[in-house]
Amino acid sequence: MTTVQEAADRVAAPRPRGGIVQSVNDSLVVAKRNLIRMTRIPEMIIFGMVQPIMFVVLFTYVFGGSIQVGASTSTQAYREFLMAGIFAQTVTFATAGAGAGIADDMHKGLIDRFRSLPMARGAVLTGRTLADLVQTALTLVVLAVVALLVGWRTHENLGKVLLGFLLLLLLGYAFSWIGALIGLSVRTPEAATSGGLIWLFPLTFISNAFVDANNMPGFLRTIAEWNPFSATVQACRELFGNLPPGFEAPDAWPMQHPVLASVIWSVLILAVFRTLAVRKYRSAV
């Protein structure tokens, strides 16, 4: 009888999994849960697309032709100069949504229930950020279509264009971990939304996203040139072939090597804030 019972226990017991395998599986389960939740609340996706589309239309038709980039003031030159900045701003502004979602789960006690399960420690946050990455990718696709409709064009091969969008997604994923840390550090989703946006406005506007950094005052120009956001914007402009006629890149290292600088900044932000967020996850209440 004992032998039969032991054999049954061995069959019923789950097979042990390695740490990495378990972490990946748990993360994918949580990501699926969040993606299903997004499909049931389509307003989240729709409203997330409205702001970047408004920025495209406003900057293209209101400011286009009145802002000099390089040696040109033409609307078409500014339109192509602008789009990399709008794309980068869109992926970074998703940070607020990531923080608010995690804060909402904290507020409802869902995080506490996850922590009581035999899950990998970082799986809940990784799953959440992966789901946000999928939403960001969808938003970028829609935004690119809108940009094409208003006259934006790329002038490089498909491989370089895709690399530019991959850099954008890498930046967005890295910044989503900043949002995760903010969401775990505040008490309400409203506070997470405010905390996720208040620092993004100076980050995105003291940059080369909407204007030529060469025209900024000295101290602001230095900040803009070493801004991680600016590196990705400059990299995308080069990869999309959207540098305006007569444009000269600043002498700062990130602006001379923007693709490499973009990768370094994104990986560094990801490594630092993922570590901090997972550590905070263990103790957040």
C-alpha positions as protocol buffer text, in pm:
chain_id: "A"
residue {
  index: 1
  type: MET
  ca { x: 0 y: 0 z: 0 }
}
residue {
  index: 2
  type: THR
  ca { x: 282 y: 238 z: 90 }
}
residue {
  index: 3
  type: THR
  ca { x: 459 y: 163 z: -237 }
}
residue {
  index: 4
  type: VAL
  ca { x: 145 y: 236 z: -436 }
}
residue {
  index: 5
  type: GLN
  ca { x: 91 y: 563 z: -248 }
}
residue {
  index: 6
  type: GLU
  ca { x: 453 y: 674 z: -300 }
}
residue {
  index: 7
  type: ALA
  ca { x: 427 y: 601 z: -672 }
}
residue {
  index: 8
  type: ALA
  ca { x: 104 y: 801 z: -694 }
}
residue {
  index: 9
  type: ASP
  ca { x: 267 y: 1092 z: -512 }
}
residue {
  index: 10
  type: ARG
  ca { x: 560 y: 1087 z: -753 }
}
residue {
  index: 11
  type: VAL
  ca { x: 324 y: 1098 z: -1051 }
}
residue {
  index: 12
  type: ALA
  ca { x: 110 y: 1376 z: -901 }
}
residue {
  index: 13
  type: ALA
  ca { x: 402 y: 1590 z: -782 }
}
residue {
  index: 14
  type: PRO
  ca { x: 508 y: 1862 z: -1028 }
}
residue {
  index: 15
  type: ARG
  ca { x: 843 y: 1814 z: -1187 }
}
residue {
  index: 16
  type: PRO
  ca { x: 1100 y: 2060 z: -1061 }
}
residue {
  index: 17
  type: ARG
  ca { x: 1193 y: 2333 z: -1304 }
}
residue {
  index: 18
  type: GLY
  ca { x: 1506 y: 2534 z: -1332 }
}
residue {
  index: 19
  type: GLY
  ca { x: 1505 y: 2893 z: -1207 }
}
residue {
  index: 20
  type: ILE
  ca { x: 1527 y: 3052 z: -1550 }
}
residue {
  index: 21
  type: VAL
  ca { x: 1261 y: 2825 z: -1702 }
}
residue {
  index: 22
  type: GLN
  ca { x: 1023 y: 2890 z: -1416 }
}
residue {
  index: 23
  type: SER
  ca { x: 1084 y: 3264 z: -1433 }
}
residue {
  index: 24
  type: VAL
  ca { x: 1012 y: 3270 z: -1808 }
}
residue {
  index: 25
  type: ASN
  ca { x: 697 y: 3061 z: -1776 }
}
residue {
  index: 26
  type: ASP
  ca { x: 565 y: 3263 z: -1483 }
}
residue {
  index: 27
  type: SER
  ca { x: 639 y: 3589 z: -1662 }
}
residue {
  index: 28
  type: LEU
  ca { x: 452 y: 3475 z: -1974 }
}
residue {
  index: 29
  type: VAL
  ca { x: 151 y: 3371 z: -1765 }
}
residue {
  index: 30
  type: VAL
  ca { x: 136 y: 3714 z: -1602 }
}
residue {
  index: 31
  type: ALA
  ca { x: 187 y: 3885 z: -1938 }
}
residue {
  index: 32
  type: LYS
  ca { x: -103 y: 3686 z: -2084 }
}
residue {
  index: 33
  type: ARG
  ca { x: -322 y: 3788 z: -1791 }
}
residue {
  index: 34
  type: ASN
  ca { x: -246 y: 4155 z: -1851 }
}
residue {
  index: 35
  type: LEU
  ca { x: -299 y: 4129 z: -2227 }
}
residue {
  index: 36
  type: ILE
  ca { x: -640 y: 3966 z: -2172 }
}
residue {
  index: 37
  type: ARG
  ca { x: -724 y: 4250 z: -1932 }
}
residue {
  index: 38
  type: MET
  ca { x: -628 y: 4508 z: -2194 }
}
residue {
  index: 39
  type: THR
  ca { x: -856 y: 4350 z: -2456 }
}
residue {
  index: 40
  type: ARG
  ca { x: -1145 y: 4371 z: -2210 }
}
residue {
  index: 41
  type: ILE
  ca { x: -1078 y: 4742 z: -2152 }
}
residue {
  index: 42
  type: PRO
  ca { x: -1016 y: 4872 z: -2506 }
}
residue {
  index: 43
  type: GLU
  ca { x: -1038 y: 5233 z: -2384 }
}
residue {
  index: 44
  type: MET
  ca { x: -691 y: 5187 z: -2235 }
}
residue {
  index: 45
  type: ILE
  ca { x: -547 y: 5126 z: -2581 }
}
residue {
  index: 46
  type: ILE
  ca { x: -757 y: 5386 z: -2762 }
}
residue {
  index: 47
  type: PHE
  ca { x: -683 y: 5671 z: -2522 }
}
residue {
  index: 48
  type: GLY
  ca { x: -315 y: 5575 z: -2524 }
}
residue {
  index: 49
  type: MET
  ca { x: -312 y: 5643 z: -2899 }
}
residue {
  index: 50
  type: VAL
  ca { x: -498 y: 5974 z: -2895 }
}
residue {
  index: 51
  type: GLN
  ca { x: -222 y: 6190 z: -2743 }
}
residue {
  index: 52
  type: PRO
  ca { x: 61 y: 6093 z: -2983 }
}
residue {
  index: 53
  type: ILE
  ca { x: -171 y: 6135 z: -3282 }
}
residue {
  index: 54
  type: MET
  ca { x: -264 y: 6483 z: -3155 }
}
residue {
  index: 55
  type: PHE
  ca { x: 105 y: 6569 z: -3121 }
}
residue {
  index: 56
  type: VAL
  ca { x: 172 y: 6457 z: -3478 }
}
residue {
  index: 57
  type: VAL
  ca { x: -110 y: 6670 z: -3619 }
}
residue {
  index: 58
  type: LEU
  ca { x: -38 y: 6977 z: -3402 }
}
residue {
  index: 59
  type: PHE
  ca { x: 338 y: 6988 z: -3453 }
}
residue {
  index: 60
  type: THR
  ca { x: 310 y: 6909 z: -3824 }
}
residue {
  index: 61
  type: TYR
  ca { x: 44 y: 7162 z: -3921 }
}
residue {
  index: 62
  type: VAL
  ca { x: 82 y: 7427 z: -3650 }
}
residue {
  index: 63
  type: PHE
  ca { x: 459 y: 7447 z: -3601 }
}
residue {
  index: 64
  type: GLY
  ca { x: 578 y: 7294 z: -3928 }
}
residue {
  index: 65
  type: GLY
  ca { x: 753 y: 7555 z: -4141 }
}
residue {
  index: 66
  type: SER
  ca { x: 810 y: 7794 z: -3849 }
}
residue {
  index: 67
  type: ILE
  ca { x: 1091 y: 7597 z: -3683 }
}
residue {
  index: 68
  type: GLN
  ca { x: 1432 y: 7582 z: -3845 }
}
residue {
  index: 69
  type: VAL
  ca { x: 1615 y: 7249 z: -3845 }
}
residue {
  index: 70
  type: GLY
  ca { x: 1956 y: 7240 z: -4003 }
}
residue {
  index: 71
  type: ALA
  ca { x: 1948 y: 7485 z: -4291 }
}
residue {
  index: 72
  type: SER
  ca { x: 1582 y: 7429 z: -4374 }
}
residue {
  index: 73
  type: THR
  ca { x: 1248 y: 7571 z: -4258 }
}
residue {
  index: 74
  type: SER
  ca { x: 1036 y: 7364 z: -4496 }
}
residue {
  index: 75
  type: THR
  ca { x: 733 y: 7181 z: -4360 }
}
residue {
  index: 76
  type: GLN
  ca { x: 846 y: 6850 z: -4508 }
}
residue {
  index: 77
  type: ALA
  ca { x: 1193 y: 6874 z: -4352 }
}
residue {
  index: 78
  type: TYR
  ca { x: 1047 y: 6948 z: -4009 }
}
residue {
  index: 79
  type: ARG
  ca { x: 787 y: 6673 z: -4048 }
}
residue {
  index: 80
  type: GLU
  ca { x: 1056 y: 6412 z: -4105 }
}
residue {
  index: 81
  type: PHE
  ca { x: 1274 y: 6564 z: -3830 }
}
residue {
  index: 82
  type: LEU
  ca { x: 980 y: 6554 z: -3588 }
}
residue {
  index: 83
  type: MET
  ca { x: 857 y: 6197 z: -3623 }
}
residue {
  index: 84
  type: ALA
  ca { x: 1148 y: 6026 z: -3445 }
}
residue {
  index: 85
  type: GLY
  ca { x: 1086 y: 6256 z: -3147 }
}
residue {
  index: 86
  type: ILE
  ca { x: 713 y: 6178 z: -3143 }
}
residue {
  index: 87
  type: PHE
  ca { x: 783 y: 5805 z: -3162 }
}
residue {
  index: 88
  type: ALA
  ca { x: 1032 y: 5825 z: -2873 }
}
residue {
  index: 89
  type: GLN
  ca { x: 799 y: 6040 z: -2663 }
}
residue {
  index: 90
  type: THR
  ca { x: 519 y: 5790 z: -2716 }
}
residue {
  index: 91
  type: VAL
  ca { x: 718 y: 5491 z: -2591 }
}
residue {
  index: 92
  type: THR
  ca { x: 846 y: 5679 z: -2286 }
}
residue {
  index: 93
  type: PHE
  ca { x: 505 y: 5818 z: -2189 }
}
residue {
  index: 94
  type: ALA
  ca { x: 385 y: 5457 z: -2157 }
}
residue {
  index: 95
  type: THR
  ca { x: 581 y: 5464 z: -1829 }
}
residue {
  index: 96
  type: ALA
  ca { x: 289 y: 5634 z: -1656 }
}
residue {
  index: 97
  type: GLY
  ca { x: 49 y: 5360 z: -1762 }
}
residue {
  index: 98
  type: ALA
  ca { x: 283 y: 5088 z: -1637 }
}
residue {
  index: 99
  type: GLY
  ca { x: 316 y: 5256 z: -1300 }
}
residue {
  index: 100
  type: ALA
  ca { x: -57 y: 5316 z: -1266 }
}
residue {
  index: 101
  type: GLY
  ca { x: -136 y: 4952 z: -1353 }
}
residue {
  index: 102
  type: ILE
  ca { x: 102 y: 4815 z: -1092 }
}
residue {
  index: 103
  type: ALA
  ca { x: -21 y: 5064 z: -831 }
}
residue {
  index: 104
  type: ASP
  ca { x: -377 y: 4954 z: -906 }
}
residue {
  index: 105
  type: ASP
  ca { x: -282 y: 4589 z: -853 }
}
residue {
  index: 106
  type: MET
  ca { x: -114 y: 4688 z: -526 }
}
residue {
  index: 107
  type: HIS
  ca { x: -420 y: 4884 z: -415 }
}
residue {
  index: 108
  type: LYS
  ca { x: -651 y: 4588 z: -483 }
}
residue {
  index: 109
  type: GLY
  ca { x: -423 y: 4342 z: -300 }
}
residue {
  index: 110
  type: LEU
  ca { x: -344 y: 4144 z: -615 }
}
residue {
  index: 111
  type: ILE
  ca { x: 32 y: 4181 z: -567 }
}
residue {
  index: 112
  type: ASP
  ca { x: 2 y: 4030 z: -217 }
}
residue {
  index: 113
  type: ARG
  ca { x: -181 y: 3729 z: -362 }
}
residue {
  index: 114
  type: PHE
  ca { x: 88 y: 3687 z: -628 }
}
residue {
  index: 115
  type: ARG
  ca { x: 358 y: 3698 z: -363 }
}
residue {
  index: 116
  type: SER
  ca { x: 190 y: 3416 z: -173 }
}
residue {
  index: 117
  type: LEU
  ca { x: 223 y: 3186 z: -476 }
}
residue {
  index: 118
  type: PRO
  ca { x: 533 y: 2980 z: -564 }
}
residue {
  index: 119
  type: MET
  ca { x: 633 y: 3219 z: -843 }
}
residue {
  index: 120
  type: ALA
  ca { x: 965 y: 3364 z: -952 }
}
residue {
  index: 121
  type: ARG
  ca { x: 1024 y: 3690 z: -768 }
}
residue {
  index: 122
  type: GLY
  ca { x: 1044 y: 3911 z: -1073 }
}
residue {
  index: 123
  type: ALA
  ca { x: 778 y: 3734 z: -1281 }
}
residue {
  index: 124
  type: VAL
  ca { x: 489 y: 3964 z: -1187 }
}
residue {
  index: 125
  type: LEU
  ca { x: 678 y: 4277 z: -1286 }
}
residue {
  index: 126
  type: THR
  ca { x: 835 y: 4118 z: -1594 }
}
residue {
  index: 127
  type: GLY
  ca { x: 496 y: 3997 z: -1714 }
}
residue {
  index: 128
  type: ARG
  ca { x: 346 y: 4340 z: -1662 }
}
residue {
  index: 129
  type: THR
  ca { x: 625 y: 4518 z: -1851 }
}
residue {
  index: 130
  type: LEU
  ca { x: 609 y: 4266 z: -2136 }
}
residue {
  index: 131
  type: ALA
  ca { x: 236 y: 4328 z: -2174 }
}
residue {
  index: 132
  type: ASP
  ca { x: 302 y: 4702 z: -2177 }
}
residue {
  index: 133
  type: LEU
  ca { x: 567 y: 4644 z: -2445 }
}
residue {
  index: 134
  type: VAL
  ca { x: 308 y: 4473 z: -2667 }
}
residue {
  index: 135
  type: GLN
  ca { x: 69 y: 4765 z: -2622 }
}
residue {
  index: 136
  type: THR
  ca { x: 349 y: 5011 z: -2700 }
}
residue {
  index: 137
  type: ALA
  ca { x: 437 y: 4820 z: -3018 }
}
residue {
  index: 138
  type: LEU
  ca { x: 72 y: 4834 z: -3128 }
}
residue {
  index: 139
  type: THR
  ca { x: 62 y: 5208 z: -3060 }
}
residue {
  index: 140
  type: LEU
  ca { x: 380 y: 5259 z: -3265 }
}
residue {
  index: 141
  type: VAL
  ca { x: 229 y: 5075 z: -3561 }
}
residue {
  index: 142
  type: VAL
  ca { x: -81 y: 5297 z: -3557 }
}
residue {
  index: 143
  type: LEU
  ca { x: 131 y: 5610 z: -3509 }
}
residue {
  index: 144
  type: ALA
  ca { x: 357 y: 5515 z: -3801 }
}
residue {
  index: 145
  type: VAL
  ca { x: 52 y: 5476 z: -4026 }
}
residue {
  index: 146
  type: VAL
  ca { x: -74 y: 5821 z: -3920 }
}
residue {
  index: 147
  type: ALA
  ca { x: 272 y: 5966 z: -3984 }
}
residue {
  index: 148
  type: LEU
  ca { x: 274 y: 5820 z: -4334 }
}
residue {
  index: 149
  type: LEU
  ca { x: -69 y: 5973 z: -4397 }
}
residue {
  index: 150
  type: VAL
  ca { x: 56 y: 6322 z: -4305 }
}
residue {
  index: 151
  type: GLY
  ca { x: 360 y: 6288 z: -4531 }
}
residue {
  index: 152
  type: TRP
  ca { x: 638 y: 6130 z: -4327 }
}
residue {
  index: 153
  type: ARG
  ca { x: 875 y: 5912 z: -4529 }
}
residue {
  index: 154
  type: THR
  ca { x: 1185 y: 5705 z: -4459 }
}
residue {
  index: 155
  type: HIS
  ca { x: 1489 y: 5714 z: -4688 }
}
residue {
  index: 156
  type: GLU
  ca { x: 1685 y: 5409 z: -4576 }
}
residue {
  index: 157
  type: ASN
  ca { x: 1649 y: 5035 z: -4632 }
}
residue {
  index: 158
  type: LEU
  ca { x: 1399 y: 4823 z: -4441 }
}
residue {
  index: 159
  type: GLY
  ca { x: 1664 y: 4674 z: -4212 }
}
residue {
  index: 160
  type: LYS
  ca { x: 1769 y: 5015 z: -4079 }
}
residue {
  index: 161
  type: VAL
  ca { x: 1408 y: 5125 z: -4034 }
}
residue {
  index: 162
  type: LEU
  ca { x: 1325 y: 4814 z: -3834 }
}
residue {
  index: 163
  type: LEU
  ca { x: 1638 y: 4864 z: -3623 }
}
residue {
  index: 164
  type: GLY
  ca { x: 1516 y: 5214 z: -3545 }
}
residue {
  index: 165
  type: PHE
  ca { x: 1183 y: 5081 z: -3420 }
}
residue {
  index: 166
  type: LEU
  ca { x: 1362 y: 4813 z: -3215 }
}
residue {
  index: 167
  type: LEU
  ca { x: 1565 y: 5087 z: -3045 }
}
residue {
  index: 168
  type: LEU
  ca { x: 1240 y: 5267 z: -2965 }
}
residue {
  index: 169
  type: LEU
  ca { x: 1089 y: 4953 z: -2812 }
}
residue {
  index: 170
  type: LEU
  ca { x: 1406 y: 4889 z: -2612 }
}
residue {
  index: 171
  type: LEU
  ca { x: 1391 y: 5243 z: -2472 }
}
residue {
  index: 172
  type: GLY
  ca { x: 1022 y: 5203 z: -2392 }
}
residue {
  index: 173
  type: TYR
  ca { x: 1080 y: 4870 z: -2217 }
}
residue {
  index: 174
  type: ALA
  ca { x: 1364 y: 5015 z: -2010 }
}
residue {
  index: 175
  type: PHE
  ca { x: 1149 y: 5311 z: -1905 }
}
residue {
  index: 176
  type: SER
  ca { x: 859 y: 5082 z: -1814 }
}
residue {
  index: 177
  type: TRP
  ca { x: 1075 y: 4951 z: -1529 }
}
residue {
  index: 178
  type: ILE
  ca { x: 1100 y: 5306 z: -1397 }
}
residue {
  index: 179
  type: GLY
  ca { x: 721 y: 5309 z: -1404 }
}
residue {
  index: 180
  type: ALA
  ca { x: 714 y: 4975 z: -1221 }
}
residue {
  index: 181
  type: LEU
  ca { x: 933 y: 5116 z: -944 }
}
residue {
  index: 182
  type: ILE
  ca { x: 711 y: 5425 z: -915 }
}
residue {
  index: 183
  type: GLY
  ca { x: 397 y: 5209 z: -904 }
}
residue {
  index: 184
  type: LEU
  ca { x: 539 y: 5004 z: -619 }
}
residue {
  index: 185
  type: SER
  ca { x: 646 y: 5314 z: -426 }
}
residue {
  index: 186
  type: VAL
  ca { x: 317 y: 5508 z: -413 }
}
residue {
  index: 187
  type: ARG
  ca { x: -18 y: 5434 z: -252 }
}
residue {
  index: 188
  type: THR
  ca { x: -269 y: 5505 z: -530 }
}
residue {
  index: 189
  type: PRO
  ca { x: -291 y: 5470 z: -910 }
}
residue {
  index: 190
  type: GLU
  ca { x: -352 y: 5848 z: -935 }
}
residue {
  index: 191
  type: ALA
  ca { x: -23 y: 5918 z: -760 }
}
residue {
  index: 192
  type: ALA
  ca { x: 153 y: 5671 z: -989 }
}
residue {
  index: 193
  type: THR
  ca { x: 17 y: 5848 z: -1298 }
}
residue {
  index: 194
  type: SER
  ca { x: 130 y: 6188 z: -1171 }
}
residue {
  index: 195
  type: GLY
  ca { x: 466 y: 6054 z: -1060 }
}
residue {
  index: 196
  type: GLY
  ca { x: 514 y: 5883 z: -1393 }
}
residue {
  index: 197
  type: LEU
  ca { x: 451 y: 6198 z: -1598 }
}
residue {
  index: 198
  type: ILE
  ca { x: 593 y: 6489 z: -1400 }
}
residue {
  index: 199
  type: TRP
  ca { x: 957 y: 6406 z: -1481 }
}
residue {
  index: 200
  type: LEU
  ca { x: 890 y: 6296 z: -1838 }
}
residue {
  index: 201
  type: PHE
  ca { x: 799 y: 6644 z: -1964 }
}
residue {
  index: 202
  type: PRO
  ca { x: 1139 y: 6803 z: -1891 }
}
residue {
  index: 203
  type: LEU
  ca { x: 1313 y: 6484 z: -2008 }
}
residue {
  index: 204
  type: THR
  ca { x: 1141 y: 6488 z: -2347 }
}
residue {
  index: 205
  type: PHE
  ca { x: 1136 y: 6865 z: -2406 }
}
residue {
  index: 206
  type: ILE
  ca { x: 1495 y: 6936 z: -2297 }
}
residue {
  index: 207
  type: SER
  ca { x: 1611 y: 6718 z: -2581 }
}
residue {
  index: 208
  type: ASN
  ca { x: 1645 y: 6716 z: -2958 }
}
residue {
  index: 209
  type: ALA
  ca { x: 1298 y: 6567 z: -3006 }
}
residue {
  index: 210
  type: PHE
  ca { x: 1116 y: 6877 z: -3129 }
}
residue {
  index: 211
  type: VAL
  ca { x: 1389 y: 7133 z: -3199 }
}
residue {
  index: 212
  type: ASP
  ca { x: 1751 y: 7134 z: -3308 }
}
residue {
  index: 213
  type: ALA
  ca { x: 1963 y: 7116 z: -2992 }
}
residue {
  index: 214
  type: ASN
  ca { x: 2226 y: 7332 z: -3165 }
}
residue {
  index: 215
  type: ASN
  ca { x: 1991 y: 7629 z: -3118 }
}
residue {
  index: 216
  type: MET
  ca { x: 1961 y: 7587 z: -2739 }
}
residue {
  index: 217
  type: PRO
  ca { x: 2150 y: 7792 z: -2478 }
}
residue {
  index: 218
  type: GLY
  ca { x: 2481 y: 7637 z: -2369 }
}
residue {
  index: 219
  type: PHE
  ca { x: 2378 y: 7461 z: -2048 }
}
residue {
  index: 220
  type: LEU
  ca { x: 2050 y: 7330 z: -2193 }
}
residue {
  index: 221
  type: ARG
  ca { x: 2231 y: 7213 z: -2504 }
}
residue {
  index: 222
  type: THR
  ca { x: 2471 y: 7005 z: -2293 }
}
residue {
  index: 223
  type: ILE
  ca { x: 2181 y: 6847 z: -2104 }
}
residue {
  index: 224
  type: ALA
  ca { x: 1999 y: 6772 z: -2428 }
}
residue {
  index: 225
  type: GLU
  ca { x: 2306 y: 6617 z: -2591 }
}
residue {
  index: 226
  type: TRP
  ca { x: 2363 y: 6375 z: -2300 }
}
residue {
  index: 227
  type: ASN
  ca { x: 1996 y: 6301 z: -2248 }
}
residue {
  index: 228
  type: PRO
  ca { x: 1928 y: 5924 z: -2300 }
}
residue {
  index: 229
  type: PHE
  ca { x: 1609 y: 6023 z: -2480 }
}
residue {
  index: 230
  type: SER
  ca { x: 1805 y: 6239 z: -2728 }
}
residue {
  index: 231
  type: ALA
  ca { x: 2037 y: 5952 z: -2816 }
}
residue {
  index: 232
  type: THR
  ca { x: 1748 y: 5732 z: -2927 }
}
residue {
  index: 233
  type: VAL
  ca { x: 1586 y: 6016 z: -3119 }
}
residue {
  index: 234
  type: GLN
  ca { x: 1909 y: 6092 z: -3303 }
}
residue {
  index: 235
  type: ALA
  ca { x: 1968 y: 5723 z: -3375 }
}
residue {
  index: 236
  type: CYS
  ca { x: 1621 y: 5688 z: -3525 }
}
residue {
  index: 237
  type: ARG
  ca { x: 1668 y: 5994 z: -3743 }
}
residue {
  index: 238
  type: GLU
  ca { x: 1986 y: 5847 z: -3884 }
}
residue {
  index: 239
  type: LEU
  ca { x: 1832 y: 5502 z: -3933 }
}
residue {
  index: 240
  type: PHE
  ca { x: 1516 y: 5645 z: -4093 }
}
residue {
  index: 241
  type: GLY
  ca { x: 1717 y: 5882 z: -4313 }
}
residue {
  index: 242
  type: ASN
  ca { x: 1533 y: 6181 z: -4165 }
}
residue {
  index: 243
  type: LEU
  ca { x: 1823 y: 6419 z: -4100 }
}
residue {
  index: 244
  type: PRO
  ca { x: 1738 y: 6754 z: -4265 }
}
residue {
  index: 245
  type: PRO
  ca { x: 1960 y: 6920 z: -4529 }
}
residue {
  index: 246
  type: GLY
  ca { x: 2252 y: 7106 z: -4376 }
}
residue {
  index: 247
  type: PHE
  ca { x: 2209 y: 6943 z: -4035 }
}
residue {
  index: 248
  type: GLU
  ca { x: 2529 y: 6899 z: -3835 }
}
residue {
  index: 249
  type: ALA
  ca { x: 2524 y: 6665 z: -3536 }
}
residue {
  index: 250
  type: PRO
  ca { x: 2663 y: 6814 z: -3212 }
}
residue {
  index: 251
  type: ASP
  ca { x: 3014 y: 6715 z: -3111 }
}
residue {
  index: 252
  type: ALA
  ca { x: 2901 y: 6532 z: -2795 }
}
residue {
  index: 253
  type: TRP
  ca { x: 2982 y: 6159 z: -2804 }
}
residue {
  index: 254
  type: PRO
  ca { x: 2617 y: 6038 z: -2781 }
}
residue {
  index: 255
  type: MET
  ca { x: 2525 y: 6253 z: -3079 }
}
residue {
  index: 256
  type: GLN
  ca { x: 2821 y: 6130 z: -3284 }
}
residue {
  index: 257
  type: HIS
  ca { x: 2748 y: 5763 z: -3203 }
}
residue {
  index: 258
  type: PRO
  ca { x: 2373 y: 5767 z: -3135 }
}
residue {
  index: 259
  type: VAL
  ca { x: 2292 y: 5402 z: -3208 }
}
residue {
  index: 260
  type: LEU
  ca { x: 2555 y: 5272 z: -2968 }
}
residue {
  index: 261
  type: ALA
  ca { x: 2469 y: 5540 z: -2711 }
}
residue {
  index: 262
  type: SER
  ca { x: 2101 y: 5450 z: -2733 }
}
residue {
  index: 263
  type: VAL
  ca { x: 2169 y: 5083 z: -2665 }
}
residue {
  index: 264
  type: ILE
  ca { x: 2405 y: 5162 z: -2375 }
}
residue {
  index: 265
  type: TRP
  ca { x: 2162 y: 5403 z: -2211 }
}
residue {
  index: 266
  type: SER
  ca { x: 1864 y: 5168 z: -2249 }
}
residue {
  index: 267
  type: VAL
  ca { x: 2048 y: 4861 z: -2118 }
}
residue {
  index: 268
  type: LEU
  ca { x: 2186 y: 5062 z: -1825 }
}
residue {
  index: 269
  type: ILE
  ca { x: 1844 y: 5200 z: -1730 }
}
residue {
  index: 270
  type: LEU
  ca { x: 1693 y: 4853 z: -1764 }
}
residue {
  index: 271
  type: ALA
  ca { x: 1956 y: 4687 z: -1545 }
}
residue {
  index: 272
  type: VAL
  ca { x: 1940 y: 4950 z: -1270 }
}
residue {
  index: 273
  type: PHE
  ca { x: 1565 y: 4995 z: -1244 }
}
residue {
  index: 274
  type: ARG
  ca { x: 1475 y: 4629 z: -1287 }
}
residue {
  index: 275
  type: THR
  ca { x: 1701 y: 4550 z: -991 }
}
residue {
  index: 276
  type: LEU
  ca { x: 1548 y: 4828 z: -783 }
}
residue {
  index: 277
  type: ALA
  ca { x: 1191 y: 4736 z: -880 }
}
residue {
  index: 278
  type: VAL
  ca { x: 1231 y: 4365 z: -798 }
}
residue {
  index: 279
  type: ARG
  ca { x: 1389 y: 4457 z: -464 }
}
residue {
  index: 280
  type: LYS
  ca { x: 1100 y: 4693 z: -390 }
}
residue {
  index: 281
  type: TYR
  ca { x: 850 y: 4425 z: -491 }
}
residue {
  index: 282
  type: ARG
  ca { x: 967 y: 4201 z: -209 }
}
residue {
  index: 283
  type: SER
  ca { x: 882 y: 4455 z: 59 }
}
residue {
  index: 284
  type: ALA
  ca { x: 604 y: 4669 z: -93 }
}
residue {
  index: 285
  type: VAL
  ca { x: 275 y: 4660 z: 98 }
}
